[in-house]
Amino acid sequence: MRADARRNYERLLAEARTAFAEHGTHASLEDVARRAGVGIGTLYRHFPDRHALMSAVFQNEVDALLARSRELLESEQPCAALVQWLRALITHASEYRGLAHALMSASLPSCGIPMREAGHALLVRAQQSGSVRADVSIGDLMQLTNSIALAAEQTPDDPELPDRLLALTLRGLKA
């Protein structure tokens, strides 16, 4: 990538991150391009659609969550490790208005597939330890965490809601 194209790419990512934080994942892409000092065509050359831009914006956070899952695989308490990771997922999905919905709709496969694999490894360890029922699937847990994040997004005046809902969910997971 040429130096000017790289600068445009980085400015677009920075402005998209800001716009998504301020206005949610449905923020105007035209506004993102304008704030980055480029035309909408430049945005679309780098990111063919909104989902590609969202994936790029959230990639660092996804990478951090994946790294955390690898650390948690070494935990002596597999169930607690799984819970810590689920809590981190809820926090991530709650940071940007509309992100939980995008994750639930599977419109961000570059984020969802690695997360599902990472969560599956943690779930299998917890199941093998006898802490979590064998019939629990990672798909169900991902839907639950995204649903909790969506509920938290809809109820911003109740910061304790995600933890309460996760605790309620976990009671149903016990073997």
OpenMM code with the backbone's topology and positions (N, CA, C; nanometers):
from openmm import Vec3, app, unit

residues = "MET ARG ALA ASP ALA ARG ARG ASN TYR GLU ARG LEU LEU ALA GLU ALA ARG THR ALA PHE ALA GLU HIS GLY THR HIS ALA SER LEU GLU ASP VAL ALA ARG ARG ALA GLY VAL GLY ILE GLY THR LEU TYR ARG HIS PHE PRO ASP ARG HIS ALA LEU MET SER ALA VAL PHE GLN ASN GLU VAL ASP ALA LEU LEU ALA ARG SER ARG GLU LEU LEU GLU SER GLU GLN PRO CYS ALA ALA LEU VAL GLN TRP LEU ARG ALA LEU ILE THR HIS ALA SER GLU TYR ARG GLY LEU ALA HIS ALA LEU MET SER ALA SER LEU PRO SER CYS GLY ILE PRO MET ARG GLU ALA GLY HIS ALA LEU LEU VAL ARG ALA GLN GLN SER GLY SER VAL ARG ALA ASP VAL SER ILE GLY ASP LEU MET GLN LEU THR ASN SER ILE ALA LEU ALA ALA GLU GLN THR PRO ASP ASP PRO GLU LEU PRO ASP ARG LEU LEU ALA LEU THR LEU ARG GLY LEU LYS ALA".split()
positions = [
    Vec3(0.0849, -0.1181, 0.0000),
    Vec3(0.0000, 0.0000, 0.0000),
    Vec3(0.0891, 0.1239, 0.0000),
    Vec3(0.0570, 0.2173, -0.0878),
    Vec3(0.1317, 0.3430, -0.0929),
    Vec3(0.1162, 0.4165, 0.0405),
    Vec3(0.2091, 0.5070, 0.0674),
    Vec3(0.2077, 0.5800, 0.1949),
    Vec3(0.0803, 0.6617, 0.2101),
    Vec3(0.0347, 0.7285, 0.1037),
    Vec3(-0.0873, 0.8093, 0.1149),
    Vec3(-0.2105, 0.7207, 0.1327),
    Vec3(-0.2116, 0.6069, 0.0678),
    Vec3(-0.3236, 0.5132, 0.0840),
    Vec3(-0.3251, 0.4579, 0.2266),
    Vec3(-0.2083, 0.4302, 0.2803),
    Vec3(-0.1984, 0.3799, 0.4183),
    Vec3(-0.2494, 0.4849, 0.5167),
    Vec3(-0.2114, 0.6110, 0.4945),
    Vec3(-0.2597, 0.7192, 0.5818),
    Vec3(-0.4123, 0.7311, 0.5737),
    Vec3(-0.4659, 0.7246, 0.4515),
    Vec3(-0.6119, 0.7301, 0.4349),
    Vec3(-0.6791, 0.6150, 0.5089),
    Vec3(-0.6221, 0.4963, 0.4959),
    Vec3(-0.6767, 0.3768, 0.5617),
    Vec3(-0.6799, 0.3973, 0.7133),
    Vec3(-0.5693, 0.4427, 0.7685),
    Vec3(-0.5597, 0.4632, 0.9131),
    Vec3(-0.6554, 0.5725, 0.9608),
    Vec3(-0.6668, 0.6818, 0.8842),
    Vec3(-0.7604, 0.7889, 0.9216),
    Vec3(-0.9044, 0.7389, 0.9163),
    Vec3(-0.9362, 0.6603, 0.8142),
    Vec3(-1.0718, 0.6045, 0.8037),
    Vec3(-1.1034, 0.5153, 0.9235),
    Vec3(-1.0073, 0.4310, 0.9626),
    Vec3(-1.0291, 0.3443, 1.0792),
    Vec3(-1.0499, 0.4269, 1.2057),
    Vec3(-0.9670, 0.5284, 1.2257),
    Vec3(-0.9781, 0.6112, 1.3464),
    Vec3(-1.1122, 0.6836, 1.3496),
    Vec3(-1.1519, 0.7408, 1.2377),
    Vec3(-1.2787, 0.8138, 1.2336),
    Vec3(-1.3978, 0.7192, 1.2455),
    Vec3(-1.3879, 0.6006, 1.1876),
    Vec3(-1.4963, 0.5025, 1.2001),
    Vec3(-1.5100, 0.4573, 1.3452),
    Vec3(-1.3991, 0.4347, 1.4120),
    Vec3(-1.4031, 0.3945, 1.5535),
    Vec3(-1.4741, 0.5025, 1.6360),
    Vec3(-1.4386, 0.6276, 1.6110),
    Vec3(-1.5017, 0.7388, 1.6823),
    Vec3(-1.6508, 0.7469, 1.6491),
    Vec3(-1.6833, 0.7379, 1.5207),
    Vec3(-1.8239, 0.7475, 1.4790),
    Vec3(-1.9060, 0.6328, 1.5363),
    Vec3(-1.8509, 0.5113, 1.5361),
    Vec3(-1.9245, 0.3970, 1.5906),
    Vec3(-1.9446, 0.4121, 1.7411),
    Vec3(-1.8444, 0.4676, 1.8088),
    Vec3(-1.8578, 0.4895, 1.9537),
    Vec3(-1.9627, 0.5962, 1.9831),
    Vec3(-1.9661, 0.7013, 1.9021),
    Vec3(-2.0592, 0.8118, 1.9262),
    Vec3(-2.2011, 0.7824, 1.8779),
    Vec3(-2.2118, 0.7178, 1.7613),
    Vec3(-2.3426, 0.7041, 1.6960),
    Vec3(-2.3861, 0.5598, 1.6740),
    Vec3(-2.3052, 0.4637, 1.7138),
    Vec3(-2.3394, 0.3241, 1.6915),
    Vec3(-2.2893, 0.2757, 1.5561),
    Vec3(-2.3086, 0.1481, 1.5304),
    Vec3(-2.2549, 0.0862, 1.4090),
    Vec3(-2.3291, 0.1278, 1.2827),
    Vec3(-2.4382, 0.2006, 1.2979),
    Vec3(-2.5100, 0.2498, 1.1811),
    Vec3(-2.4739, 0.3954, 1.1499),
    Vec3(-2.3620, 0.4415, 1.2033),
    Vec3(-2.3158, 0.5780, 1.1764),
    Vec3(-2.2998, 0.5967, 1.0254),
    Vec3(-2.3162, 0.7171, 0.9808),
    Vec3(-2.3068, 0.7505, 0.8389),
    Vec3(-2.1650, 0.7277, 0.7858),
    Vec3(-2.1530, 0.6453, 0.6834),
    Vec3(-2.0221, 0.6221, 0.6226),
    Vec3(-1.9746, 0.7458, 0.5477),
    Vec3(-2.0679, 0.8224, 0.4936),
    Vec3(-2.0314, 0.9478, 0.4286),
    Vec3(-1.9677, 1.0425, 0.5301),
    Vec3(-2.0229, 1.0444, 0.6517),
    Vec3(-1.9671, 1.1283, 0.7568),
    Vec3(-1.8284, 1.0785, 0.7970),
    Vec3(-1.8108, 0.9474, 0.8035),
    Vec3(-1.6792, 0.8906, 0.8364),
    Vec3(-1.5770, 0.9366, 0.7327),
    Vec3(-1.6125, 0.9249, 0.6046),
    Vec3(-1.5203, 0.9642, 0.4978),
    Vec3(-1.4887, 1.1136, 0.5071),
    Vec3(-1.5915, 1.1946, 0.5272),
    Vec3(-1.5727, 1.3398, 0.5363),
    Vec3(-1.4799, 1.3747, 0.6521),
    Vec3(-1.5046, 1.3129, 0.7690),
    Vec3(-1.4218, 1.3412, 0.8863),
    Vec3(-1.2772, 1.2956, 0.8673),
    Vec3(-1.2588, 1.1923, 0.7839),
    Vec3(-1.1236, 1.1427, 0.7558),
    Vec3(-1.0549, 1.2249, 0.6470),
    Vec3(-1.1314, 1.3154, 0.5847),
    Vec3(-1.0732, 1.4007, 0.4814),
    Vec3(-1.0601, 1.3328, 0.3467),
    Vec3(-1.1444, 1.2321, 0.3208),
    Vec3(-1.1409, 1.1614, 0.1921),
    Vec3(-1.2829, 1.1528, 0.1366),
    Vec3(-1.2924, 1.1142, 0.0115),
    Vec3(-1.4233, 1.0951, -0.0498),
    Vec3(-1.4787, 0.9578, -0.0158),
    Vec3(-1.6090, 0.9419, -0.0381),
    Vec3(-1.6741, 0.8142, -0.0081),
    Vec3(-1.6164, 0.7019, -0.0948),
    Vec3(-1.5724, 0.7353, -0.2168),
    Vec3(-1.5113, 0.6342, -0.3045),
    Vec3(-1.3847, 0.5760, -0.2434),
    Vec3(-1.3071, 0.6616, -0.1767),
    Vec3(-1.1850, 0.6140, -0.1101),
    Vec3(-1.2206, 0.5187, 0.0028),
    Vec3(-1.3250, 0.5522, 0.0781),
    Vec3(-1.3689, 0.4618, 0.1853),
    Vec3(-1.4052, 0.3258, 0.1263),
    Vec3(-1.4833, 0.3263, 0.0179),
    Vec3(-1.5274, 0.1997, -0.0415),
    Vec3(-1.4143, 0.1243, -0.1116),
    Vec3(-1.3098, 0.1937, -0.1546),
    Vec3(-1.1943, 0.1214, -0.2099),
    Vec3(-1.1242, 0.0408, -0.1014),
    Vec3(-1.1201, 0.0972, 0.0182),
    Vec3(-1.0552, 0.0266, 0.1292),
    Vec3(-1.1485, -0.0745, 0.1953),
    Vec3(-1.2758, -0.0399, 0.2033),
    Vec3(-1.3744, -0.1218, 0.2743),
    Vec3(-1.4975, -0.1337, 0.1848),
    Vec3(-1.5155, -0.2485, 0.1194),
    Vec3(-1.6231, -0.2613, 0.0203),
    Vec3(-1.7643, -0.2451, 0.0755),
    Vec3(-1.7805, -0.2620, 0.2067),
    Vec3(-1.9129, -0.2438, 0.2668),
    Vec3(-1.8974, -0.2127, 0.4157),
    Vec3(-2.0074, -0.1804, 0.4790),
    Vec3(-2.0071, -0.1441, 0.6210),
    Vec3(-1.9467, -0.2554, 0.7069),
    Vec3(-1.9783, -0.3795, 0.6733),
    Vec3(-1.9310, -0.4926, 0.7542),
    Vec3(-1.7784, -0.5064, 0.7470),
    Vec3(-1.7209, -0.4788, 0.6301),
    Vec3(-1.5746, -0.4837, 0.6187),
    Vec3(-1.5108, -0.3754, 0.7055),
    Vec3(-1.5719, -0.2572, 0.7066),
    Vec3(-1.5208, -0.1491, 0.7907),
    Vec3(-1.5353, -0.1847, 0.9383),
    Vec3(-1.6508, -0.2370, 0.9765),
    Vec3(-1.6718, -0.2764, 1.1165),
    Vec3(-1.5722, -0.3830, 1.1580),
    Vec3(-1.5491, -0.4817, 1.0726),
    Vec3(-1.4526, -0.5879, 1.1054),
    Vec3(-1.3138, -0.5301, 1.1278),
    Vec3(-1.2738, -0.4379, 1.0420),
    Vec3(-1.1412, -0.3766, 1.0567),
    Vec3(-1.1326, -0.2945, 1.1844),
    Vec3(-1.2380, -0.2191, 1.2144),
    Vec3(-1.2393, -0.1363, 1.3352),
    Vec3(-1.2277, -0.2224, 1.4602),
    Vec3(-1.2984, -0.3338, 1.4622),
    Vec3(-1.3047, -0.4153, 1.5835),
    Vec3(-1.1950, -0.5215, 1.5905),
    Vec3(-1.1095, -0.5318, 1.4875),
    Vec3(-1.0107, -0.6394, 1.4830),
    Vec3(-0.9159, -0.6377, 1.6022),
    Vec3(-0.8683, -0.5211, 1.6458),
    Vec3(-0.7767, -0.5157, 1.7606),
    Vec3(-0.8430, -0.5705, 1.8859),
    Vec3(-0.9703, -0.5350, 1.9057),
    Vec3(-1.0417, -0.5840, 2.0232),
    Vec3(-1.0660, -0.7340, 2.0142),
    Vec3(-1.0966, -0.7804, 1.8939),
    Vec3(-1.1154, -0.9240, 1.8731),
    Vec3(-0.9842, -0.9970, 1.9012),
    Vec3(-0.8739, -0.9428, 1.8514),
    Vec3(-0.7431, -1.0042, 1.8764),
    Vec3(-0.7142, -1.0124, 2.0263),
    Vec3(-0.7487, -0.9075, 2.0998),
    Vec3(-0.7273, -0.9078, 2.2451),
    Vec3(-0.8144, -1.0135, 2.3127),
    Vec3(-0.9386, -1.0268, 2.2689),
    Vec3(-1.0263, -1.1293, 2.3265),
    Vec3(-0.9757, -1.2698, 2.2940),
    Vec3(-0.9235, -1.2880, 2.1750),
    Vec3(-0.8685, -1.4186, 2.1375),
    Vec3(-0.7436, -1.4503, 2.2200),
    Vec3(-0.6591, -1.3500, 2.2409),
    Vec3(-0.5403, -1.3700, 2.3243),
    Vec3(-0.5823, -1.4045, 2.4674),
    Vec3(-0.6829, -1.3359, 2.5173),
    Vec3(-0.7331, -1.3638, 2.6525),
    Vec3(-0.7855, -1.5063, 2.6621),
    Vec3(-0.8535, -1.5531, 2.5584),
    Vec3(-0.9058, -1.6908, 2.5610),
    Vec3(-0.7917, -1.7917, 2.5685),
    Vec3(-0.6817, -1.7631, 2.4984),
    Vec3(-0.5663, -1.8544, 2.5038),
    Vec3(-0.5046, -1.8562, 2.6436),
    Vec3(-0.4986, -1.7383, 2.7078),
    Vec3(-0.4477, -1.7326, 2.8456),
    Vec3(-0.5390, -1.8127, 2.9382),
    Vec3(-0.6687, -1.7965, 2.9207),
    Vec3(-0.7651, -1.8634, 3.0089),
    Vec3(-0.7664, -2.0144, 2.9905),
    Vec3(-0.7201, -2.0629, 2.8761),
    Vec3(-0.7116, -2.2080, 2.8559),
    Vec3(-0.6146, -2.2734, 2.9541),
    Vec3(-0.5252, -2.1944, 3.0114),
    Vec3(-0.4277, -2.2452, 3.1076),
    Vec3(-0.4798, -2.2412, 3.2513),
    Vec3(-0.5967, -2.1858, 3.2701),
    Vec3(-0.6520, -2.1707, 3.4045),
    Vec3(-0.6770, -2.3058, 3.4703),
    Vec3(-0.6560, -2.3093, 3.6026),
    Vec3(-0.6842, -2.4310, 3.6784),
    Vec3(-0.8326, -2.4465, 3.7066),
    Vec3(-0.9102, -2.3433, 3.6802),
    Vec3(-1.0556, -2.3466, 3.7012),
    Vec3(-1.1252, -2.3216, 3.5672),
    Vec3(-1.1499, -2.4282, 3.4903),
    Vec3(-1.2058, -2.4129, 3.3565),
    Vec3(-1.3407, -2.3419, 3.3516),
    Vec3(-1.4265, -2.3648, 3.4475),
    Vec3(-1.5568, -2.2987, 3.4469),
    Vec3(-1.5411, -2.1493, 3.4726),
    Vec3(-1.4579, -2.1125, 3.5684),
    Vec3(-1.4330, -1.9709, 3.5968),
    Vec3(-1.3690, -1.9030, 3.4759),
    Vec3(-1.2826, -1.9739, 3.4059),
    Vec3(-1.2193, -1.9183, 3.2862),
    Vec3(-1.3243, -1.8908, 3.1786),
    Vec3(-1.4147, -1.9851, 3.1606),
    Vec3(-1.5218, -1.9669, 3.0633),
    Vec3(-1.6076, -1.8460, 3.1008),
    Vec3(-1.6415, -1.8324, 3.2267),
    Vec3(-1.7240, -1.7202, 3.2734),
    Vec3(-1.6510, -1.5875, 3.2522),
    Vec3(-1.5220, -1.5837, 3.2828),
    Vec3(-1.4451, -1.4605, 3.2616),
    Vec3(-1.4476, -1.4199, 3.1141),
    Vec3(-1.4333, -1.5183, 3.0276),
    Vec3(-1.4315, -1.4893, 2.8849),
    Vec3(-1.5694, -1.4438, 2.8360),
    Vec3(-1.6743, -1.5074, 2.8839),
    Vec3(-1.8097, -1.4652, 2.8464),
    Vec3(-1.8357, -1.3218, 2.8920),
    Vec3(-1.7901, -1.2888, 3.0109),
    Vec3(-1.8067, -1.1524, 3.0629),
    Vec3(-1.7306, -1.0524, 2.9743),
    Vec3(-1.6114, -1.0897, 2.9303),
    Vec3(-1.5337, -1.0024, 2.8413),
    Vec3(-1.6045, -0.9849, 2.7064),
    Vec3(-1.6663, -1.0918, 2.6575),
    Vec3(-1.7435, -1.0824, 2.5329),
    Vec3(-1.8600, -0.9852, 2.5466),
    Vec3(-1.9305, -0.9942, 2.6565),
    Vec3(-2.0449, -0.9044, 2.6801),
    Vec3(-1.9969, -0.7601, 2.6850),
    Vec3(-1.8869, -0.7366, 2.7539),
    Vec3(-1.8317, -0.6011, 2.7628),
    Vec3(-1.7970, -0.5497, 2.6239),
    Vec3(-1.7307, -0.6319, 2.5444),
    Vec3(-1.6927, -0.5927, 2.4078),
    Vec3(-1.8159, -0.5606, 2.3239),
    Vec3(-1.9132, -0.6493, 2.3254),
    Vec3(-2.0329, -0.6302, 2.2426),
    Vec3(-2.1161, -0.5112, 2.2887),
    Vec3(-2.0986, -0.4697, 2.4136),
    Vec3(-2.1764, -0.3579, 2.4675),
    Vec3(-2.1119, -0.2220, 2.4414),
    Vec3(-1.9866, -0.2216, 2.3973),
    Vec3(-1.9140, -0.0957, 2.3835),
    Vec3(-1.9649, -0.0075, 2.2711),
    Vec3(-2.0198, -0.0654, 2.1673),
    Vec3(-2.0675, 0.0105, 2.0521),
    Vec3(-2.2138, -0.0239, 2.0279),
    Vec3(-2.2973, 0.0785, 2.0246),
    Vec3(-2.4391, 0.0578, 1.9971),
    Vec3(-2.4529, -0.0094, 1.8605),
    Vec3(-2.5221, -0.1202, 1.8566),
    Vec3(-2.5438, -0.1929, 1.7324),
    Vec3(-2.4485, -0.3089, 1.7110),
    Vec3(-2.3392, -0.3157, 1.7870),
    Vec3(-2.2435, -0.4245, 1.7679),
    Vec3(-2.3035, -0.5586, 1.8074),
    Vec3(-2.3758, -0.5645, 1.9176),
    Vec3(-2.4364, -0.6916, 1.9592),
    Vec3(-2.5302, -0.7434, 1.8511),
    Vec3(-2.6077, -0.6544, 1.7929),
    Vec3(-2.6996, -0.6951, 1.6860),
    Vec3(-2.6218, -0.7469, 1.5658),
    Vec3(-2.5142, -0.6787, 1.5281),
    Vec3(-2.4328, -0.7221, 1.4148),
    Vec3(-2.3703, -0.8585, 1.4413),
    Vec3(-2.3255, -0.8806, 1.5636),
    Vec3(-2.2671, -1.0103, 1.5977),
    Vec3(-2.3726, -1.1207, 1.5966),
    Vec3(-2.4919, -1.0876, 1.6444),
    Vec3(-2.5992, -1.1876, 1.6473),
    Vec3(-2.6451, -1.2235, 1.5072),
    Vec3(-2.6421, -1.1284, 1.4163),
    Vec3(-2.6897, -1.1549, 1.2812),
    Vec3(-2.5834, -1.2233, 1.1954),
    Vec3(-2.4697, -1.2507, 1.2521),
    Vec3(-2.3583, -1.3167, 1.1827),
    Vec3(-2.3102, -1.2356, 1.0630),
    Vec3(-2.3273, -1.1044, 1.0689),
    Vec3(-2.2817, -1.0208, 0.9588),
    Vec3(-2.1343, -0.9843, 0.9724),
    Vec3(-2.0699, -1.0302, 1.0792),
    Vec3(-1.9268, -1.0066, 1.0981),
    Vec3(-1.8540, -1.1401, 1.1115),
    Vec3(-1.8501, -1.2205, 1.0034),
    Vec3(-1.7887, -1.3535, 1.0144),
    Vec3(-1.6418, -1.3501, 1.0518),
    Vec3(-1.5693, -1.2441, 1.0140),
    Vec3(-1.4274, -1.2386, 1.0485),
    Vec3(-1.4076, -1.2245, 1.1984),
    Vec3(-1.5087, -1.1756, 1.2691),
    Vec3(-1.5038, -1.1673, 1.4152),
    Vec3(-1.5656, -1.2912, 1.4778),
    Vec3(-1.6807, -1.3304, 1.4269),
    Vec3(-1.7593, -1.4354, 1.4897),
    Vec3(-1.6965, -1.5732, 1.4863),
    Vec3(-1.6377, -1.6109, 1.3741),
    Vec3(-1.5834, -1.7458, 1.3605),
    Vec3(-1.4666, -1.7695, 1.4562),
    Vec3(-1.3649, -1.6813, 1.4610),
    Vec3(-1.2560, -1.7044, 1.5575),
    Vec3(-1.3040, -1.6995, 1.7020),
    Vec3(-1.4011, -1.6123, 1.7314),
    Vec3(-1.4537, -1.6043, 1.8679),
    Vec3(-1.5248, -1.7342, 1.9045),
    Vec3(-1.6005, -1.7859, 1.8114),
    Vec3(-1.6730, -1.9112, 1.8346),
    Vec3(-1.5732, -2.0241, 1.8624),
    Vec3(-1.4660, -2.0296, 1.7855),
    Vec3(-1.3643, -2.1340, 1.8049),
    Vec3(-1.2955, -2.1186, 1.9406),
    Vec3(-1.2629, -1.9950, 1.9770),
    Vec3(-1.1973, -1.9702, 2.1059),
    Vec3(-1.2903, -2.0083, 2.2204),
    Vec3(-1.4150, -1.9685, 2.2104),
    Vec3(-1.5122, -2.0022, 2.3136),
    Vec3(-1.5367, -2.1508, 2.3230),
    Vec3(-1.5373, -2.2168, 2.2080),
    Vec3(-1.5588, -2.3623, 2.2067),
    Vec3(-1.4498, -2.4339, 2.2858),
    Vec3(-1.3250, -2.3917, 2.2683),
    Vec3(-1.2136, -2.4543, 2.3408),
    Vec3(-1.2324, -2.4374, 2.4916),
    Vec3(-1.2727, -2.3175, 2.5349),
    Vec3(-1.2961, -2.2940, 2.6780),
    Vec3(-1.4155, -2.3747, 2.7281),
    Vec3(-1.5196, -2.3824, 2.6488),
    Vec3(-1.6387, -2.4594, 2.6872),
    Vec3(-1.6057, -2.6073, 2.7009),
    Vec3(-1.5323, -2.6624, 2.6071),
    Vec3(-1.4966, -2.8051, 2.6126),
    Vec3(-1.4178, -2.8356, 2.7395),
    Vec3(-1.3238, -2.7487, 2.7739),
    Vec3(-1.2473, -2.7692, 2.8979),
    Vec3(-1.3394, -2.7693, 3.0195),
    Vec3(-1.4340, -2.6741, 3.0232),
    Vec3(-1.5266, -2.6666, 3.1367),
    Vec3(-1.6171, -2.7889, 3.1398),
    Vec3(-1.6577, -2.8370, 3.0240),
    Vec3(-1.7415, -2.9573, 3.0183),
    Vec3(-1.6617, -3.0803, 3.0621),
    Vec3(-1.5383, -3.0910, 3.0181),
    Vec3(-1.4542, -3.2058, 3.0552),
    Vec3(-1.4245, -3.2082, 3.2046),
    Vec3(-1.4241, -3.0912, 3.2672),
    Vec3(-1.3994, -3.0859, 3.4110),
    Vec3(-1.5250, -3.1229, 3.4903),
    Vec3(-1.6389, -3.1328, 3.4204),
    Vec3(-1.7641, -3.1655, 3.4872),
    Vec3(-1.8367, -3.0442, 3.5422),
    Vec3(-1.7878, -2.9243, 3.5108),
    Vec3(-1.8475, -2.8012, 3.5625),
    Vec3(-1.9657, -2.7512, 3.4809),
    Vec3(-1.9702, -2.7877, 3.3549),
    Vec3(-2.0747, -2.7406, 3.2645),
    Vec3(-2.1385, -2.8610, 3.1972),
    Vec3(-2.2685, -2.8549, 3.1831),
    Vec3(-2.3434, -2.9642, 3.1204),
    Vec3(-2.2911, -2.9926, 2.9802),
    Vec3(-2.2978, -3.1188, 2.9424),
    Vec3(-2.2478, -3.1620, 2.8119),
    Vec3(-2.3338, -3.1116, 2.6964),
    Vec3(-2.4594, -3.0797, 2.7228),
    Vec3(-2.5488, -3.0391, 2.6138),
    Vec3(-2.5446, -2.8885, 2.5841),
    Vec3(-2.4570, -2.8146, 2.6498),
    Vec3(-2.4426, -2.6718, 2.6237),
    Vec3(-2.3542, -2.6544, 2.5005),
    Vec3(-2.3967, -2.5705, 2.4076),
    Vec3(-2.3170, -2.5464, 2.2864),
    Vec3(-2.2610, -2.4051, 2.2870),
    Vec3(-2.1514, -2.3876, 2.2147),
    Vec3(-2.0925, -2.2545, 2.2059),
    Vec3(-2.1853, -2.1617, 2.1292),
    Vec3(-2.2582, -2.2133, 2.0343),
    Vec3(-2.3535, -2.1299, 1.9616),
    Vec3(-2.4568, -2.0695, 2.0543),
    Vec3(-2.5077, -2.1508, 2.1455),
    Vec3(-2.6054, -2.1014, 2.2421),
    Vec3(-2.5429, -1.9966, 2.3345),
    Vec3(-2.4201, -2.0214, 2.3790),
    Vec3(-2.3540, -1.9252, 2.4683),
    Vec3(-2.3260, -1.7928, 2.3967),
    Vec3(-2.2881, -1.7995, 2.2704),
    Vec3(-2.2628, -1.6766, 2.1950),
    Vec3(-2.3932, -1.5982, 2.1770),
    Vec3(-2.5012, -1.6675, 2.1494),
    Vec3(-2.6307, -1.6000, 2.1367),
    Vec3(-2.6706, -1.5365, 2.2701),
    Vec3(-2.6503, -1.6095, 2.3788),
    Vec3(-2.6845, -1.5560, 2.5105),
    Vec3(-2.6019, -1.4324, 2.5452),
    Vec3(-2.4705, -1.4384, 2.5217),
    Vec3(-2.3870, -1.3230, 2.5557),
    Vec3(-2.4242, -1.2021, 2.4704),
    Vec3(-2.4505, -1.2243, 2.3425),
    Vec3(-2.4914, -1.1130, 2.2565),
    Vec3(-2.6278, -1.0597, 2.2966),
    Vec3(-2.7161, -1.1478, 2.3399),
    Vec3(-2.8484, -1.1039, 2.3863),
    Vec3(-2.8357, -1.0201, 2.5133),
    Vec3(-2.7475, -1.0607, 2.6015),
    Vec3(-2.7241, -0.9835, 2.7237),
    Vec3(-2.6667, -0.8462, 2.6879),
    Vec3(-2.5720, -0.8435, 2.5943),
    Vec3(-2.5141, -0.7155, 2.5512),
    Vec3(-2.6211, -0.6272, 2.4869),
    Vec3(-2.7085, -0.6868, 2.4093),
    Vec3(-2.8170, -0.6106, 2.3463),
    Vec3(-2.9126, -0.5556, 2.4518),
    Vec3(-2.9436, -0.6364, 2.5511),
    Vec3(-3.0299, -0.5897, 2.6605),
    Vec3(-2.9632, -0.4743, 2.7357),
    Vec3(-2.8336, -0.4850, 2.7594),
    Vec3(-2.7601, -0.3787, 2.8291),
    Vec3(-2.7590, -0.2509, 2.7454),
    Vec3(-2.7462, -0.2668, 2.6153),
    Vec3(-2.7489, -0.1503, 2.5258),
    Vec3(-2.8834, -0.0785, 2.5329),
    Vec3(-2.9893, -0.1557, 2.5482),
    Vec3(-3.1237, -0.0988, 2.5540),
    Vec3(-3.1576, -0.0410, 2.6911),
    Vec3(-3.0744, -0.0734, 2.7923),
    Vec3(-3.1001, -0.0278, 2.9289),
    Vec3(-2.9734, 0.0353, 2.9858),
    Vec3(-2.9271, 0.1449, 2.9276),
    Vec3(-2.7994, 0.2033, 2.9708),
    Vec3(-2.8000, 0.2571, 3.1130),
    Vec3(-2.9174, 0.2809, 3.1702),
    Vec3(-2.9241, 0.3352, 3.3064),
    Vec3(-2.9122, 0.2278, 3.4132),
    Vec3(-2.8894, 0.1021, 3.3719),
    Vec3(-2.8741, -0.0079, 3.4674),
    Vec3(-2.7423, -0.0805, 3.4406),
    Vec3(-2.6306, -0.0257, 3.4913),
    Vec3(-2.5005, -0.0847, 3.4610),
    Vec3(-2.4797, -0.2252, 3.5198),
    Vec3(-2.5617, -0.2641, 3.6144),
    Vec3(-2.5485, -0.3965, 3.6757),
    Vec3(-2.6220, -0.5048, 3.5966),
    Vec3(-2.7031, -0.4662, 3.5003),
    Vec3(-2.7849, -0.5613, 3.4255),
    Vec3(-2.7038, -0.6733, 3.3601),
    Vec3(-2.5937, -0.6440, 3.2899),
    Vec3(-2.5200, -0.7547, 3.2272),
    Vec3(-2.4751, -0.8616, 3.3265),
    Vec3(-2.4212, -0.8198, 3.4412),
    Vec3(-2.3764, -0.9184, 3.5406),
    Vec3(-2.4931, -0.9978, 3.5974),
    Vec3(-2.6061, -0.9310, 3.6220),
    Vec3(-2.7234, -1.0030, 3.6735),
    Vec3(-2.7732, -1.1053, 3.5726),
    Vec3(-2.7807, -1.0654, 3.4469),
    Vec3(-2.8292, -1.1585, 3.3449),
    Vec3(-2.7316, -1.2736, 3.3229),
    Vec3(-2.6020, -1.2435, 3.3259),
    Vec3(-2.5036, -1.3506, 3.3104),
    Vec3(-2.5114, -1.4474, 3.4281),
    Vec3(-2.5244, -1.3952, 3.5492),
    Vec3(-2.5367, -1.4825, 3.6674),
    Vec3(-2.6599, -1.5706, 3.6556),
    Vec3(-2.7693, -1.5141, 3.6113),
    Vec3(-2.8918, -1.5917, 3.5926),
    Vec3(-2.8722, -1.7006, 3.4882),
    Vec3(-2.8050, -1.6671, 3.3811),
    Vec3(-2.7756, -1.7645, 3.2761),
    Vec3(-2.6873, -1.8766, 3.3281),
    Vec3(-2.5865, -1.8401, 3.4035),
    Vec3(-2.4895, -1.9401, 3.4511),
    Vec3(-2.5522, -2.0396, 3.5468),
    Vec3(-2.6483, -1.9988, 3.6205),
    Vec3(-2.7159, -2.0941, 3.7104),
    Vec3(-2.7773, -2.2081, 3.6308),
    Vec3(-2.8203, -2.1800, 3.5119),
    Vec3(-2.8780, -2.2823, 3.4241),
    Vec3(-2.7732, -2.3687, 3.3567),
    Vec3(-2.6455, -2.3291, 3.3632),
    Vec3(-2.5381, -2.4043, 3.2992),
    Vec3(-2.4756, -2.5091, 3.3906),
    Vec3(-2.4972, -2.4951, 3.5179),
    Vec3(-2.4299, -2.5849, 3.6135),
    Vec3(-2.4679, -2.7303, 3.5895),
    Vec3(-2.3688, -2.8139, 3.5984),
    Vec3(-2.3913, -2.9587, 3.5788),
    Vec3(-2.4668, -3.0155, 3.6963),
] * unit.nanometer
topology = app.Topology()
chain = topology.addChain("A")
for resn in residues:
    res = topology.addResidue(resn, chain)
    for name in ("N", "CA", "C"):
        topology.addAtom(name, app.Element.getBySymbol(name[0]), res)
